[in-house]
């Protein structure tokens, strides 16, 4: 009986001990995957500089002062002026490792989306710094 009591007290002490949570990410970082970047104003298509490179579409939004022109890989623009645009990050696991891919999309039922180029021309910043 004494032995069972000592074991019970031992488990209670262990379960109440403070745990080191330094390896955990803050909760907000896990859930923010979509961010409003403004209403669509216009898109300008830039032809590729070198053969084999994709054309770039520079998107201008109502929040240009904050984000600058957003560069995406596309040869056409299907957004309509006034569309609410969102930047979405999607984790893609290719093989052993994965990476974040950034997309810009509208919220219409047709859901037009384009892949964002990593480096943005307007503010000379990386797209991942917006999250």
LINWO-V518072 format. One record per pair of residues at least 24 apart in sequence whose C-alpha atoms are under 10 Angstrom apart, sorted by the first residue. I is the first residue (numbers start at 1). J is the second residue. Records with the same first field share a line. If there is no record, write none. Layout:
I=J / J
//
This chain:
29=131
32=88 / 89 / 131
33=86 / 87 / 88 / 89 / 90 / 91 / 102 / 131
34=86 / 87 / 88 / 89 / 90 / 102 / 103 / 104 / 105 / 131
35=85 / 86 / 87 / 88 / 89 / 104 / 130 / 131
36=63 / 84 / 85 / 86 / 87 / 88 / 104 / 105 / 106
37=61 / 62 / 63 / 64 / 66 / 67 / 68 / 70 / 84 / 85 / 86 / 87 / 104 / 105 / 130
38=62 / 63 / 64 / 66 / 67 / 82 / 83 / 84 / 85 / 86 / 87
39=63 / 64 / 80 / 81 / 82 / 83 / 84 / 85 / 86 / 106
40=79 / 80 / 81 / 82 / 83 / 84 / 85 / 106
41=79 / 80 / 81 / 82 / 83 / 84
42=69 / 77 / 79 / 80 / 81 / 82
43=69 / 70 / 71 / 76 / 77 / 78 / 79 / 80 / 81
44=69 / 71 / 75 / 76 / 77
45=71 / 72 / 73 / 74 / 75 / 76 / 77
46=71 / 73 / 74 / 75
47=74 / 75
48=75
56=116 / 117
57=114 / 116 / 117
58=116 / 120 / 121 / 122
59=104 / 122
60=122
61=85
64=122 / 123
65=122 / 123
66=123 / 130
67=120 / 122 / 123 / 125 / 127 / 130
68=120 / 121 / 122 / 123 / 124 / 125
69=120 / 121 / 122 / 123 / 124
70=104 / 116 / 117 / 118 / 119 / 120 / 121 / 122 / 123 / 127
71=104 / 114 / 115 / 116 / 117 / 118 / 119 / 120 / 121 / 122 / 127
72=102 / 103 / 104 / 113 / 114 / 115 / 116 / 117 / 118 / 119 / 120
73=103 / 114 / 115 / 116 / 117
74=113 / 114 / 115 / 116 / 117
77=112 / 113 / 114
78=106 / 112 / 113 / 114
79=105 / 106 / 108 / 111 / 112 / 113
80=106
83=107 / 108
84=108
85=112 / 113
86=113
87=113 / 114 / 115 / 116 / 127 / 130 / 131
88=113 / 115 / 116 / 131
89=115 / 116 / 127 / 128 / 131
100=128
101=127 / 128
102=127 / 128
103=127
//
